[in-house]
Amino acid sequence: LLESVIGAIYLDSGEDLDTVWRVIWPWFEHFYDNYSINPPKNPRVLLHEAYPGAIKKETSNYPNNSFKFIAKVTISMRRMTISKGIRLLLSGEIKKTALDVSFGRAWNFHKKYLVLT
């Protein structure tokens, strides 16, 4: 939808990019300013910062389908005498996508269950 609006502005302005930027910049300026000050981090980076040395990742082929992968992200935690591991599995068509989504789910799990507030 957004691309259609920008395309319509471009065509209606006689293909003038300066006009397009003048019209759409106020829509995006707030997001640009916020992301410039505090850019979002990849969940993989956030997990490694939160649990240095405790993150393990593995990928393997899906059973009976060599074009699909299973990604496993494990967070190993050791606090006092209690050892606990969290393992999240996810499958996907592309190995990198399966891993990225697994790290994202692991980060969401961390935010929901592991952060003490």
C-alpha positions as CSV (number, residue, x, y, z in Angstrom):
1,L,0.0,0.0,0.0
2,L,2.7,2.4,0.9
3,E,4.6,1.8,-2.3
4,S,1.4,2.5,-4.2
5,V,1.0,5.9,-2.5
6,I,4.6,6.8,-3.1
7,G,4.4,5.7,-6.7
8,A,1.2,7.8,-7.1
9,I,2.9,10.9,-5.7
10,Y,5.9,10.3,-8.0
11,L,3.7,10.0,-11.1
12,D,1.4,12.9,-10.1
13,S,4.4,15.2,-9.5
14,G,5.7,14.6,-13.0
15,E,8.3,12.1,-11.8
16,D,10.0,14.7,-9.5
17,L,11.8,12.9,-6.7
18,D,12.3,16.2,-4.7
19,T,8.5,16.5,-4.5
20,V,8.2,12.9,-3.4
21,W,10.7,13.4,-0.6
22,R,9.1,16.7,0.5
23,V,5.7,14.9,0.8
24,I,6.8,11.6,2.4
25,W,9.7,12.7,4.7
26,P,7.3,14.0,7.4
27,W,5.8,10.5,7.6
28,F,9.2,8.9,8.2
29,E,11.2,11.5,10.0
30,H,10.1,10.4,13.4
31,F,11.1,6.7,12.7
32,Y,14.4,7.8,11.2
33,D,15.3,10.0,14.1
34,N,14.4,7.2,16.7
35,Y,16.3,4.5,14.8
36,S,19.3,6.8,14.3
37,I,19.6,7.3,18.1
38,N,18.8,3.8,19.2
39,P,19.0,1.3,16.3
40,P,17.3,-2.1,16.9
41,K,19.6,-5.0,17.4
42,N,19.3,-8.5,15.9
43,P,18.0,-11.0,18.5
44,R,21.1,-13.1,17.9
45,V,23.3,-10.2,19.1
46,L,20.9,-9.5,22.1
47,L,21.1,-13.1,23.2
48,H,24.8,-13.3,23.0
49,E,25.1,-10.1,25.0
50,A,22.6,-11.4,27.6
51,Y,24.2,-14.9,27.9
52,P,27.9,-14.6,26.8
53,G,29.2,-18.1,26.0
54,A,25.9,-19.8,26.9
55,I,24.3,-19.8,23.5
56,K,24.6,-22.9,21.2
57,K,23.1,-23.2,17.8
58,E,22.6,-26.2,15.6
59,T,21.0,-27.0,12.3
60,S,20.1,-30.3,10.7
61,N,18.1,-31.5,7.8
62,Y,14.4,-32.2,8.3
63,P,13.7,-35.9,8.3
64,N,12.8,-37.1,4.8
65,N,13.2,-33.6,3.3
66,S,16.7,-32.5,2.4
67,F,15.5,-29.0,1.4
68,K,14.0,-28.2,4.9
69,F,16.1,-27.5,8.0
70,I,15.6,-27.7,11.7
71,A,17.3,-25.0,13.8
72,K,18.0,-25.4,17.5
73,V,19.0,-22.6,19.8
74,T,20.0,-23.6,23.3
75,I,20.5,-21.2,26.2
76,S,22.6,-22.9,29.0
77,M,22.2,-21.2,32.4
78,R,24.0,-22.0,35.5
79,R,23.0,-20.0,38.6
80,M,24.3,-21.1,42.0
81,T,23.8,-24.8,42.1
82,I,20.9,-24.9,39.7
83,S,21.5,-25.9,36.1
84,K,18.8,-25.3,33.5
85,G,18.8,-25.3,29.7
86,I,16.2,-23.9,27.4
87,R,16.0,-25.4,23.9
88,L,13.9,-24.0,21.1
89,L,13.4,-25.8,17.8
90,L,12.1,-24.4,14.6
91,S,12.0,-25.6,11.0
92,G,12.3,-23.6,7.8
93,E,13.0,-23.8,4.1
94,I,16.3,-21.9,4.4
95,K,18.8,-22.7,7.0
96,K,19.6,-19.0,7.8
97,T,15.9,-18.2,8.1
98,A,15.3,-21.1,10.5
99,L,18.2,-19.9,12.6
100,D,17.1,-16.3,12.6
101,V,13.5,-17.1,13.6
102,S,14.8,-19.5,16.3
103,F,17.0,-16.7,17.7
104,G,14.0,-14.4,17.6
105,R,11.8,-16.8,19.5
106,A,14.6,-17.4,22.0
107,W,14.8,-13.7,22.6
108,N,11.1,-13.4,23.1
109,F,11.2,-16.3,25.5
110,H,14.0,-14.6,27.4
111,K,12.0,-11.3,27.6
112,K,8.8,-13.1,28.7
113,Y,10.2,-15.7,31.2
114,L,13.8,-15.1,32.1
115,V,14.1,-11.4,32.8
116,L,13.6,-10.6,36.4
117,T,11.7,-7.3,36.8
